[in-house]
């Protein structure tokens, strides 16, 4: 796992500059500019629907019936154990699952397994027009309906938003180091880190290729964290 650390602007510039080759000459040596993006209007990521960064607020859109249906209708090998198919567990699961703009997924799949008194439930969801899918892995104690999030790998981000975030990252201070990098993935962060996106950049497909991960705070239009490997 790549270690992460919070950096000041000067440290960010130095690290990113050290991790990528200088960009080739172009007609616009300054590179992409945040000024080219629609204004956020001081309202964070909530605002003009025409702005790809003006996303609606995250929320927990699922109810007990929707979670139970996903578990009972699972087509994954092995399905979901009966032990977790209770209204109490479904209510706790619904309270744990967020979506980027507070809307339910258009497609959802569920899988699970149990060992001793603890079970694992995986819920994956996707929406048309998104660049990826959200995958939540939960640890469940059926007897007490205790639910804890194990991992949240959240990539259901609208494609237009992915492009706007990429432009914002490249236009941020130090972002010129990303000019020859390819955007591999975008992951959104649920509350309390909503409005933060982790952008994974790679220099190529080789296993030892340079990788730079940056975390964007959209509300402040700044890069708050950076992690580099193999550069």
Protein Blocks (a to p, Z undefined) as FASTA:
>chain_A
ZZdddddfklmmmmmmmmpccddddfblnopafklpcceklnajadcfklmklccddddf
bcfklmmmmmmmpcbehiaafklmcfklmmmmmmmpccfkopacfbdcdddddehjbccd
ddddddehiabdcdddddddfknopacdfbdcdfbbcfklmmmmmmmmmmpghklmmmmp
ccfbdcddddfkghiacddddfbjbfkbccddddddfklopafbdcdehZZ
